[in-house]
Amino acid sequence: MRVTERAGLLSPWLFLIIGILVITMVMTFAELASYFKESGGPVLFTTAAFGPLVGFSTGWILFISRMTAFAANTTVMPRYLGAIWPWFGSGIGRALLIMTICGSLTWANYVGLKQGVRTMVIITFFKMVPLLLLIVLGLQHVSGDTLFPADLPTVDDLGGTTLLLIYAFVGFESATIMSGETRNPKATLPRALVMTPIFVGIFYFLIVVVFISVLPDPAAPGTTLIDVGRELMGPLGASLITLTAFFSIGGNLSSIMLAVPRLPFAMAEKRMLPRWFGYIHEKYATPSNSVLLLGGLGLAFALSGSFGWLAEASSLTRLISYVLCIGALPIIRRNATEEERNESYRLKGGYTIPMIAMVVCLFIGAQSELRSWVVTGGLLILGLMFYALAAQRRNRWADSQG
């Protein structure tokens, strides 16, 4: 685990601390979503506050973040399988495995929504039980010295570690995208959103506590949960955790591949992107071009990058979109009608919570490596070029109608 390599015995507590800080972002998003009856999430918030160009940029940045998350998680698959069959861990074996994963998921979602949903459901079904078993068996090894070490450990590269840690928590904004279809979002959405980082924080806390308690040298480079499974249950445990990792990561990849192509498709329908992105396959009735775009970019980045860098790049792009959304709150509050104010979920303490969320996002985002900023900037410029092409088409269409 990369986090334990950097933070050692402090790792479990850092997950809880980051989870608490993420709650400030979540609550800000809950208020933002409560002002709108339609769905759209971050794109809707920033468009309402800053106009369509910033709204498009937010949507495109979110697409980049999901694509890099897809690539990052794909790179973990060879690492786990390589612990059992080393051929898959590097070289041509790694490349073939990554191409197989990206290709199969792309094809499943290219040929139809049912196949994509079925793939995700089957994978998700198997992934939780072995991890819960690992926690139950591993908790007996946890001691007070592990939880509360006498000498407070230091953290190597605190900024980079927090950037990597927050990768476990990002994604909550997806719930706000569908908030327009939620009954009584003022009452239900804040509670549902806050429960997400709480659950994630506690779950990762338990997993990492077991990890550092069971392994003799948890900070050793290259250690994974497979080593924990091997310590607790022998070769059977190692095989079980390998399969669990495949199902868990595969479920995440399936959900990304199922949902994310709908983002550029939706922007194309709003004439923010060229029509190519909104093409519906005549036979399969899927947004096939957007599916191929995600699959192709995800494959390229997975083959060329490591998990740590891709996870950090994904976190950076999410944080940029969060900063834009948090910055939109004062404008949306000011422009809200009396009815919208009465029906909205209003944060207590004025702008205290959003300001904390903004500072956290800016601090963690500032820890990113230069190449993450360069790649993000390059992909954003590419998106803006697509936006300009779509704008030209919109203008020609408007002239023909006028």
Buried (B, 14 or more C-beta within 10 A) or exposed (E): BBBBBBBBBBBBBBBBBBBEBBBBBBBBBBBBBBBBEEBBBBBBBBBBBBEBBBBBBBBBBBBBBBBBBBBBBBBBBBBBBBBBEEBBBEEEBBBEBBBEBBEBBBBBBBBBBEBBBEBBEEBBEBBBEBBEBBBEBBEEBBEEEBEEEEEEEEBEEBBBBBBBBBBBBBBBBBBBBEBBEBEEBBEBBBEBBBEBBBEBBEBBBBBBBBBBBBBEEBBEEEBBBBBBBBBBBEEEBBBBBBBBBBBBBBBBBBBBBBBBBBBBBBBBBBBBBBEBBBBEBEEBEBBBBBBBBBBEBBBEBBBEBEBBBBBBBBBBBBBBBBBBBBBBBEBBBEEBEEEBEEBBBEBEEEBEBBBBBBEBBBBBBEBBBEEBBEBBEEBBEEBBEBBEBBBEEEEEEEEEEE
